[in-house]
Amino acid sequence: MPFAQIRAERLATGDVRPSLQERYQNHDGYVAAVARLVAQRFLLPEDAARLISEAQAGKVLVGL
């Protein structure tokens, strides 16, 4: 089940999980979170460039 984009959407559906906006604040915060996965060793360096690029190109929290 996807996360709600914003808090109001989450509250309207009764979802107790924080929305993407509550988690990352904005698109740049989302991209930074993906990049931090390398430092935390949850993401292999050889996969990092592709996944960070995909996060940058994505539409998560764009326009909010």
Secondary structure as the mmCIF struct_conf table of DSSP 4:
data_model
#
loop_
_struct_conf.conf_type_id
_struct_conf.id
_struct_conf.beg_label_comp_id
_struct_conf.beg_label_asym_id
_struct_conf.beg_label_seq_id
_struct_conf.end_label_comp_id
_struct_conf.end_label_asym_id
_struct_conf.end_label_seq_id
HELX_LH_PP_P HELX_LH_PP_P1 PRO A 2 ALA A 4
BEND BEND1 GLN A 5 ILE A 6
HELX_RH_AL_P HELX_RH_AL_P1 ARG A 7 THR A 13
TURN_TY1_P TURN_TY1_P1 GLY A 14 GLY A 14
BEND BEND2 ARG A 17 ARG A 17
HELX_LH_PP_P HELX_LH_PP_P2 PRO A 18 SER A 19
HELX_RH_AL_P HELX_RH_AL_P2 LEU A 20 TYR A 24
BEND BEND3 GLN A 25 ASN A 26
HELX_RH_AL_P HELX_RH_AL_P3 HIS A 27 ALA A 39
TURN_TY1_P TURN_TY1_P2 GLN A 40 ARG A 41
BEND BEND4 PHE A 42 LEU A 43
HELX_RH_AL_P HELX_RH_AL_P4 PRO A 45 ALA A 57
BEND BEND5 GLY A 58 GLY A 58
TURN_TY1_P TURN_TY1_P3 VAL A 60 GLY A 63
#
